[in-house]
Amino acid sequence: MVAQGRVRWKRFAFFFVPALAVASVLVGATAEGAIGASFVVSGDTFKVSADKLRGEGFAQYGSLVENKKGQKIPVAVSGIRHATLTNMCQTVLVKSPVGDVTIRITAGTGDVPVTADNMIVDAAQIEGDAVFKGIEAGRDASALDEVPGAQGAAGMFGQQAGSVSIDGFRQVSWSVNAATFKLPGLKLGVEPGRHECF
């Protein structure tokens, strides 16, 4: 039994360290610079939702990511040159010895939205009501030029647009890269059980 007012440090570290790792996907991306190189993905996807996503410059093509076991996972790579997200939520479901734990991040819930520059997402699923303007579907993935760093393999199908708007945005992702990611009103919480964005 632990005396009242004391912390179970091993249990705290078990939950807090993964929370910091997840937060680094967003908070650590606030440092400005070029889009990072591809990296080995974890064994878990994470969910992102927003009431509205608005993007200037959009590109999309198919690719593969690799996990630590060397498994190749097909993804839809989506790039946005400049994005804003209103009322953003991100969750990761962690399996633990004490059951499911949800790491939850929210931001952009007030008057100032979340913003991202040169954002590249390796997505497993995207949903919402979308409008694309100036779309080019069927362009060679290696010739996409709307988003810096968002080009696929030569001969592969690609598509791009001058702008994208998605209401009721829902996304399941393996990874996110961004040159800049700003999260006004950031809140991070670790909650027992399942409390995912959607």
Order of alpha helices (4+ residues) and beta strands (2+ residues): alpha-beta-beta-beta-beta-beta-beta-beta-beta-beta
